[in-house]
């Protein structure tokens, strides 16, 4: 089973990397972009086949290592 974890800054937290990308897009004349938020995606190949156990394990991974839950949100997708 594969787990896809998307981590992004919480709303209200300044995303300086997103601002830099937005500025660069503007300078390249991509003017239709209102805002940019940059995050990270982590893909885990799991041995666990039980979805409930896998979700529990990946949630624990996120809480302890993969995301800084003070300033970041995360979403988990099991495929």
Biopython code that builds the backbone (N, CA, C, O; Angstrom):
import numpy as np
from Bio.PDB.StructureBuilder import StructureBuilder

atoms = [
    (1, "UNK", "N", (0.851, -1.174, 0.000)),
    (1, "UNK", "CA", (0.000, 0.000, 0.000)),
    (1, "UNK", "C", (0.896, 1.236, 0.000)),
    (1, "UNK", "O", (1.974, 1.243, 0.595)),
    (2, "UNK", "N", (0.434, 2.257, -0.667)),
    (2, "UNK", "CA", (1.171, 3.509, -0.751)),
    (2, "UNK", "C", (0.420, 4.584, 0.012)),
    (2, "UNK", "O", (-0.805, 4.672, -0.064)),
    (3, "UNK", "N", (1.167, 5.407, 0.754)),
    (3, "UNK", "CA", (0.590, 6.564, 1.443)),
    (3, "UNK", "C", (1.215, 7.818, 0.845)),
    (3, "UNK", "O", (2.435, 7.931, 0.726)),
    (4, "UNK", "N", (0.359, 8.743, 0.477)),
    (4, "UNK", "CA", (0.813, 10.030, -0.040)),
    (4, "UNK", "C", (0.462, 11.077, 1.001)),
    (4, "UNK", "O", (-0.704, 11.255, 1.351)),
    (5, "UNK", "N", (1.484, 11.771, 1.493)),
    (5, "UNK", "CA", (1.298, 12.794, 2.527)),
    (5, "UNK", "C", (1.618, 14.144, 1.907)),
    (5, "UNK", "O", (2.722, 14.358, 1.406)),
    (6, "UNK", "N", (0.655, 15.053, 1.940)),
    (6, "UNK", "CA", (0.863, 16.422, 1.478)),
    (6, "UNK", "C", (0.931, 17.330, 2.699)),
    (6, "UNK", "O", (0.009, 17.374, 3.514)),
    (7, "UNK", "N", (2.045, 18.055, 2.808)),
    (7, "UNK", "CA", (2.275, 18.945, 3.945)),
    (7, "UNK", "C", (2.324, 20.372, 3.422)),
    (7, "UNK", "O", (3.012, 20.664, 2.443)),
    (8, "UNK", "N", (1.587, 21.257, 4.082)),
    (8, "UNK", "CA", (1.588, 22.663, 3.668)),
    (8, "UNK", "C", (1.501, 23.551, 4.902)),
    (8, "UNK", "O", (1.041, 23.132, 5.964)),
    (9, "UNK", "N", (1.951, 24.779, 4.732)),
    (9, "UNK", "CA", (1.863, 25.727, 5.832)),
    (9, "UNK", "C", (0.400, 26.046, 6.136)),
    (9, "UNK", "O", (-0.428, 26.122, 5.229)),
    (10, "UNK", "N", (0.095, 26.230, 7.407)),
    (10, "UNK", "CA", (-1.263, 26.594, 7.800)),
    (10, "UNK", "C", (-1.589, 27.977, 7.251)),
    (10, "UNK", "O", (-0.705, 28.806, 7.040)),
    (11, "UNK", "N", (-2.879, 28.204, 7.025)),
    (11, "UNK", "CA", (-3.319, 29.528, 6.599)),
    (11, "UNK", "C", (-2.905, 30.535, 7.673)),
    (11, "UNK", "O", (-3.015, 30.257, 8.867)),
    (12, "UNK", "N", (-2.435, 31.686, 7.249)),
    (12, "UNK", "CA", (-2.004, 32.710, 8.192)),
    (12, "UNK", "C", (-0.511, 32.670, 8.475)),
    (12, "UNK", "O", (0.039, 33.632, 9.012)),
    (13, "UNK", "N", (0.157, 31.574, 8.122)),
    (13, "UNK", "CA", (1.609, 31.482, 8.285)),
    (13, "UNK", "C", (2.245, 31.996, 6.991)),
    (13, "UNK", "O", (1.901, 31.549, 5.897)),
    (14, "UNK", "N", (3.172, 32.936, 7.134)),
    (14, "UNK", "CA", (3.822, 33.527, 5.969)),
    (14, "UNK", "C", (4.585, 32.461, 5.191)),
    (14, "UNK", "O", (5.413, 31.741, 5.750)),
    (15, "UNK", "N", (4.299, 32.370, 3.908)),
    (15, "UNK", "CA", (4.962, 31.414, 3.025)),
    (15, "UNK", "C", (5.932, 32.203, 2.145)),
    (15, "UNK", "O", (5.575, 32.622, 1.044)),
    (16, "UNK", "N", (7.148, 32.403, 2.627)),
    (16, "UNK", "CA", (8.111, 33.220, 1.892)),
    (16, "UNK", "C", (8.521, 32.561, 0.574)),
    (16, "UNK", "O", (8.779, 33.257, -0.408)),
    (17, "UNK", "N", (8.583, 31.242, 0.542)),
    (17, "UNK", "CA", (8.911, 30.551, -0.708)),
    (17, "UNK", "C", (7.777, 30.729, -1.722)),
    (17, "UNK", "O", (8.029, 30.924, -2.911)),
    (18, "UNK", "N", (6.551, 30.661, -1.257)),
    (18, "UNK", "CA", (5.402, 30.894, -2.125)),
    (18, "UNK", "C", (5.396, 32.310, -2.682)),
    (18, "UNK", "O", (5.085, 32.527, -3.853)),
    (19, "UNK", "N", (5.743, 33.273, -1.831)),
    (19, "UNK", "CA", (5.805, 34.673, -2.279)),
    (19, "UNK", "C", (6.883, 34.840, -3.349)),
    (19, "UNK", "O", (6.680, 35.563, -4.325)),
    (20, "UNK", "N", (8.030, 34.175, -3.171)),
    (20, "UNK", "CA", (9.109, 34.271, -4.158)),
    (20, "UNK", "C", (8.680, 33.671, -5.491)),
    (20, "UNK", "O", (8.974, 34.231, -6.548)),
    (21, "UNK", "N", (7.990, 32.542, -5.450)),
    (21, "UNK", "CA", (7.502, 31.912, -6.685)),
    (21, "UNK", "C", (6.474, 32.823, -7.352)),
    (21, "UNK", "O", (6.494, 33.000, -8.570)),
    (22, "UNK", "N", (5.577, 33.401, -6.552)),
    (22, "UNK", "CA", (4.564, 34.311, -7.094)),
    (22, "UNK", "C", (5.230, 35.503, -7.790)),
    (22, "UNK", "O", (4.840, 35.884, -8.894)),
    (23, "UNK", "N", (6.223, 36.077, -7.143)),
    (23, "UNK", "CA", (6.942, 37.209, -7.735)),
    (23, "UNK", "C", (7.616, 36.793, -9.049)),
    (23, "UNK", "O", (7.576, 37.533, -10.033)),
    (24, "UNK", "N", (8.233, 35.609, -9.058)),
    (24, "UNK", "CA", (8.897, 35.133, -10.270)),
    (24, "UNK", "C", (7.893, 34.909, -11.399)),
    (24, "UNK", "O", (8.167, 35.235, -12.554)),
    (25, "UNK", "N", (6.739, 34.356, -11.065)),
    (25, "UNK", "CA", (5.703, 34.158, -12.089)),
    (25, "UNK", "C", (5.228, 35.495, -12.648)),
    (25, "UNK", "O", (5.017, 35.627, -13.854)),
    (26, "UNK", "N", (5.058, 36.488, -11.772)),
    (26, "UNK", "CA", (4.675, 37.828, -12.230)),
    (26, "UNK", "C", (5.729, 38.399, -13.182)),
    (26, "UNK", "O", (5.395, 38.984, -14.212)),
    (27, "UNK", "N", (7.006, 38.222, -12.826)),
    (27, "UNK", "CA", (8.067, 38.776, -13.667)),
    (27, "UNK", "C", (8.158, 38.065, -15.014)),
    (27, "UNK", "O", (8.693, 38.617, -15.976)),
    (28, "UNK", "N", (7.635, 36.842, -15.084)),
    (28, "UNK", "CA", (7.581, 36.111, -16.353)),
    (28, "UNK", "C", (6.255, 36.337, -17.076)),
    (28, "UNK", "O", (5.952, 35.657, -18.056)),
    (29, "UNK", "N", (5.472, 37.292, -16.588)),
    (29, "UNK", "CA", (4.209, 37.723, -17.178)),
    (29, "UNK", "C", (3.085, 36.688, -17.075)),
    (29, "UNK", "O", (2.189, 36.653, -17.918)),
    (30, "UNK", "N", (3.137, 35.853, -16.046)),
    (30, "UNK", "CA", (2.003, 34.984, -15.716)),
    (30, "UNK", "C", (1.165, 35.747, -14.689)),
    (30, "UNK", "O", (1.272, 35.513, -13.485)),
    (31, "UNK", "N", (0.339, 36.651, -15.179)),
    (31, "UNK", "CA", (-0.346, 37.600, -14.313)),
    (31, "UNK", "C", (-1.650, 37.082, -13.717)),
    (31, "UNK", "O", (-2.243, 37.757, -12.876)),
    (32, "UNK", "N", (-2.106, 35.921, -14.122)),
    (32, "UNK", "CA", (-3.375, 35.411, -13.643)),
    (32, "UNK", "C", (-3.304, 34.673, -12.312)),
    (32, "UNK", "O", (-4.321, 34.157, -11.847)),
    (33, "UNK", "N", (-2.136, 34.610, -11.690)),
    (33, "UNK", "CA", (-1.969, 33.876, -10.438)),
    (33, "UNK", "C", (-2.228, 34.819, -9.269)),
    (33, "UNK", "O", (-1.543, 35.831, -9.120)),
    (34, "UNK", "N", (-3.216, 34.488, -8.441)),
    (34, "UNK", "CA", (-3.545, 35.339, -7.301)),
    (34, "UNK", "C", (-2.653, 35.073, -6.090)),
    (34, "UNK", "O", (-2.266, 36.013, -5.396)),
    (35, "UNK", "N", (-2.320, 33.807, -5.824)),
    (35, "UNK", "CA", (-1.521, 33.466, -4.649)),
    (35, "UNK", "C", (-0.804, 32.151, -4.913)),
    (35, "UNK", "O", (-1.267, 31.336, -5.711)),
    (36, "UNK", "N", (0.314, 31.946, -4.253)),
    (36, "UNK", "CA", (1.078, 30.699, -4.366)),
    (36, "UNK", "C", (1.420, 30.219, -2.965)),
    (36, "UNK", "O", (1.897, 30.993, -2.135)),
    (37, "UNK", "N", (1.178, 28.955, -2.707)),
    (37, "UNK", "CA", (1.576, 28.306, -1.462)),
    (37, "UNK", "C", (2.436, 27.113, -1.854)),
    (37, "UNK", "O", (2.032, 26.312, -2.696)),
    (38, "UNK", "N", (3.604, 26.986, -1.262)),
    (38, "UNK", "CA", (4.522, 25.900, -1.571)),
    (38, "UNK", "C", (4.511, 24.915, -0.408)),
    (38, "UNK", "O", (4.580, 25.314, 0.755)),
    (39, "UNK", "N", (4.424, 23.633, -0.727)),
    (39, "UNK", "CA", (4.436, 22.604, 0.300)),
    (39, "UNK", "C", (5.359, 21.478, -0.113)),
    (39, "UNK", "O", (6.233, 21.642, -0.964)),
    (40, "UNK", "N", (5.145, 20.334, 0.509)),
    (40, "UNK", "CA", (5.955, 19.172, 0.155)),
    (40, "UNK", "C", (5.060, 17.943, 0.110)),
    (40, "UNK", "O", (4.034, 17.871, 0.787)),
    (41, "UNK", "N", (5.471, 16.990, -0.695)),
    (41, "UNK", "CA", (4.746, 15.726, -0.812)),
    (41, "UNK", "C", (5.705, 14.602, -0.458)),
    (41, "UNK", "O", (6.829, 14.550, -0.958)),
    (42, "UNK", "N", (5.254, 13.711, 0.402)),
    (42, "UNK", "CA", (6.045, 12.561, 0.841)),
    (42, "UNK", "C", (5.277, 11.313, 0.442)),
    (42, "UNK", "O", (4.109, 11.159, 0.801)),
    (43, "UNK", "N", (5.925, 10.419, -0.299)),
    (43, "UNK", "CA", (5.292, 9.177, -0.746)),
    (43, "UNK", "C", (5.950, 8.027, 0.001)),
    (43, "UNK", "O", (7.164, 7.833, -0.065)),
    (44, "UNK", "N", (5.126, 7.271, 0.710)),
    (44, "UNK", "CA", (5.613, 6.148, 1.512)),
    (44, "UNK", "C", (5.069, 4.845, 0.955)),
    (44, "UNK", "O", (3.867, 4.724, 0.717)),
    (45, "UNK", "N", (5.930, 3.883, 0.749)),
    (45, "UNK", "CA", (5.496, 2.535, 0.373)),
    (45, "UNK", "C", (5.422, 1.730, 1.663)),
    (45, "UNK", "O", (6.436, 1.536, 2.334)),
    (46, "UNK", "N", (4.233, 1.263, 2.010)),
    (46, "UNK", "CA", (4.008, 0.590, 3.289)),
    (46, "UNK", "C", (3.863, -0.912, 3.109)),
    (46, "UNK", "O", (3.383, -1.385, 2.078)),
    (47, "UNK", "N", (4.284, -1.653, 4.123)),
    (47, "UNK", "CA", (4.068, -3.098, 4.142)),
    (47, "UNK", "C", (2.653, -3.415, 4.628)),
    (47, "UNK", "O", (2.067, -4.429, 4.248)),
    (48, "UNK", "N", (2.124, -2.552, 5.456)),
    (48, "UNK", "CA", (0.794, -2.757, 6.057)),
    (48, "UNK", "C", (-0.282, -2.808, 4.971)),
    (48, "UNK", "O", (-0.288, -1.979, 4.061)),
    (49, "UNK", "N", (-1.188, -3.779, 5.067)),
    (49, "UNK", "CA", (-2.273, -3.889, 4.084)),
    (49, "UNK", "C", (-3.625, -3.466, 4.656)),
    (49, "UNK", "O", (-4.575, -3.253, 3.902)),
    (50, "UNK", "N", (-3.719, -3.345, 5.961)),
    (50, "UNK", "CA", (-4.960, -2.914, 6.609)),
    (50, "UNK", "C", (-5.012, -1.386, 6.587)),
    (50, "UNK", "O", (-4.147, -0.721, 7.158)),
    (51, "UNK", "N", (-6.040, -0.830, 5.918)),
    (51, "UNK", "CA", (-6.121, 0.630, 5.743)),
    (51, "UNK", "C", (-6.197, 1.376, 7.066)),
    (51, "UNK", "O", (-5.574, 2.427, 7.222)),
    (52, "UNK", "N", (-6.951, 0.847, 8.013)),
    (52, "UNK", "CA", (-7.113, 1.529, 9.298)),
    (52, "UNK", "C", (-5.775, 1.594, 10.050)),
    (52, "UNK", "O", (-5.415, 2.636, 10.598)),
    (53, "UNK", "N", (-5.051, 0.484, 10.069)),
    (53, "UNK", "CA", (-3.742, 0.458, 10.730)),
    (53, "UNK", "C", (-2.749, 1.360, 9.999)),
    (53, "UNK", "O", (-1.974, 2.079, 10.629)),
    (54, "UNK", "N", (-2.777, 1.317, 8.681)),
    (54, "UNK", "CA", (-1.874, 2.149, 7.885)),
    (54, "UNK", "C", (-2.130, 3.623, 8.149)),
    (54, "UNK", "O", (-1.187, 4.395, 8.329)),
    (55, "UNK", "N", (-3.391, 4.019, 8.172)),
    (55, "UNK", "CA", (-3.735, 5.419, 8.428)),
    (55, "UNK", "C", (-3.256, 5.845, 9.811)),
    (55, "UNK", "O", (-2.741, 6.950, 9.987)),
    (56, "UNK", "N", (-3.429, 4.972, 10.776)),
    (56, "UNK", "CA", (-2.982, 5.264, 12.137)),
    (56, "UNK", "C", (-1.465, 5.445, 12.193)),
    (56, "UNK", "O", (-0.969, 6.377, 12.827)),
    (57, "UNK", "N", (-0.738, 4.557, 11.533)),
    (57, "UNK", "CA", (0.724, 4.630, 11.525)),
    (57, "UNK", "C", (1.222, 5.892, 10.814)),
    (57, "UNK", "O", (2.123, 6.571, 11.307)),
    (58, "UNK", "N", (0.643, 6.198, 9.673)),
    (58, "UNK", "CA", (1.092, 7.366, 8.915)),
    (58, "UNK", "C", (0.740, 8.648, 9.669)),
    (58, "UNK", "O", (1.515, 9.604, 9.656)),
    (59, "UNK", "N", (-0.404, 8.676, 10.315)),
    (59, "UNK", "CA", (-0.773, 9.834, 11.138)),
    (59, "UNK", "C", (0.258, 10.039, 12.241)),
    (59, "UNK", "O", (0.677, 11.166, 12.506)),
    (60, "UNK", "N", (0.662, 8.954, 12.879)),
    (60, "UNK", "CA", (1.679, 9.035, 13.932)),
    (60, "UNK", "C", (3.000, 9.549, 13.352)),
    (60, "UNK", "O", (3.673, 10.364, 13.983)),
    (61, "UNK", "N", (3.377, 9.082, 12.159)),
    (61, "UNK", "CA", (4.597, 9.564, 11.497)),
    (61, "UNK", "C", (4.533, 11.071, 11.267)),
    (61, "UNK", "O", (5.505, 11.791, 11.499)),
    (62, "UNK", "N", (3.377, 11.531, 10.810)),
    (62, "UNK", "CA", (3.199, 12.959, 10.542)),
    (62, "UNK", "C", (3.314, 13.774, 11.821)),
    (62, "UNK", "O", (3.991, 14.802, 11.861)),
    (63, "UNK", "N", (2.648, 13.305, 12.857)),
    (63, "UNK", "CA", (2.645, 14.029, 14.125)),
    (63, "UNK", "C", (4.030, 14.081, 14.769)),
    (63, "UNK", "O", (4.374, 15.064, 15.426)),
    (64, "UNK", "N", (4.823, 13.024, 14.581)),
    (64, "UNK", "CA", (6.120, 12.944, 15.256)),
    (64, "UNK", "C", (7.294, 13.425, 14.412)),
    (64, "UNK", "O", (8.304, 13.858, 14.966)),
    (65, "UNK", "N", (7.184, 13.360, 13.071)),
    (65, "UNK", "CA", (8.350, 13.683, 12.250)),
    (65, "UNK", "C", (8.052, 14.449, 10.970)),
    (65, "UNK", "O", (8.709, 15.450, 10.686)),
    (66, "UNK", "N", (7.091, 14.005, 10.207)),
    (66, "UNK", "CA", (6.937, 14.502, 8.839)),
    (66, "UNK", "C", (6.389, 15.923, 8.744)),
    (66, "UNK", "O", (6.663, 16.624, 7.769)),
    (67, "UNK", "N", (5.620, 16.358, 9.741)),
    (67, "UNK", "CA", (5.040, 17.707, 9.710)),
    (67, "UNK", "C", (5.311, 18.413, 11.033)),
    (67, "UNK", "O", (5.289, 17.795, 12.098)),
    (68, "UNK", "N", (5.561, 19.693, 10.951)),
    (68, "UNK", "CA", (5.651, 20.526, 12.145)),
    (68, "UNK", "C", (4.235, 21.036, 12.398)),
    (68, "UNK", "O", (3.817, 22.038, 11.818)),
    (69, "UNK", "N", (3.505, 20.348, 13.262)),
    (69, "UNK", "CA", (2.071, 20.608, 13.413)),
    (69, "UNK", "C", (1.753, 21.964, 14.037)),
    (69, "UNK", "O", (0.587, 22.358, 14.084)),
    (70, "UNK", "N", (2.758, 22.678, 14.512)),
    (70, "UNK", "CA", (2.532, 24.027, 15.020)),
    (70, "UNK", "C", (2.228, 24.968, 13.856)),
    (70, "UNK", "O", (1.373, 25.847, 13.966)),
    (71, "UNK", "N", (2.937, 24.778, 12.734)),
    (71, "UNK", "CA", (2.789, 25.705, 11.602)),
    (71, "UNK", "C", (2.348, 25.025, 10.310)),
    (71, "UNK", "O", (2.105, 25.698, 9.308)),
    (72, "UNK", "N", (2.241, 23.679, 10.323)),
    (72, "UNK", "CA", (1.900, 22.965, 9.093)),
    (72, "UNK", "C", (0.679, 22.077, 9.275)),
    (72, "UNK", "O", (0.440, 21.527, 10.350)),
    (73, "UNK", "N", (-0.086, 21.951, 8.198)),
    (73, "UNK", "CA", (-1.175, 20.985, 8.102)),
    (73, "UNK", "C", (-0.716, 19.844, 7.217)),
    (73, "UNK", "O", (0.217, 20.000, 6.429)),
    (74, "UNK", "N", (-1.370, 18.692, 7.345)),
    (74, "UNK", "CA", (-1.040, 17.582, 6.469)),
    (74, "UNK", "C", (-2.316, 16.842, 6.083)),
    (74, "UNK", "O", (-3.305, 16.832, 6.815)),
    (75, "UNK", "N", (-2.257, 16.227, 4.909)),
    (75, "UNK", "CA", (-3.334, 15.385, 4.407)),
    (75, "UNK", "C", (-2.720, 14.050, 4.007)),
    (75, "UNK", "O", (-1.627, 14.004, 3.442)),
    (76, "UNK", "N", (-3.423, 12.975, 4.299)),
    (76, "UNK", "CA", (-2.936, 11.630, 3.979)),
    (76, "UNK", "C", (-3.905, 10.990, 3.001)),
    (76, "UNK", "O", (-5.121, 11.034, 3.189)),
    (77, "UNK", "N", (-3.349, 10.396, 1.958)),
    (77, "UNK", "CA", (-4.145, 9.620, 0.996)),
    (77, "UNK", "C", (-3.523, 8.240, 0.884)),
    (77, "UNK", "O", (-2.331, 8.107, 0.606)),
    (78, "UNK", "N", (-4.326, 7.225, 1.099)),
    (78, "UNK", "CA", (-3.853, 5.853, 0.949)),
    (78, "UNK", "C", (-4.316, 5.310, -0.394)),
    (78, "UNK", "O", (-5.498, 5.385, -0.731)),
    (79, "UNK", "N", (-3.375, 4.762, -1.161)),
    (79, "UNK", "CA", (-3.709, 4.206, -2.482)),
    (79, "UNK", "C", (-3.121, 2.817, -2.625)),
    (79, "UNK", "O", (-3.289, 2.179, -3.664)),
]
sb = StructureBuilder()
sb.init_structure("model")
sb.init_model(0)
sb.init_chain("A")
sb.init_seg("    ")
for serial, (resi, resn, name, xyz) in enumerate(atoms, 1):
    if name == "N":
        sb.init_residue(resn, " ", resi, " ")
    sb.init_atom(name, np.array(xyz, "f"), 0.0, 1.0, " ", f" {name:<3s}", serial, name[0])
structure = sb.get_structure()
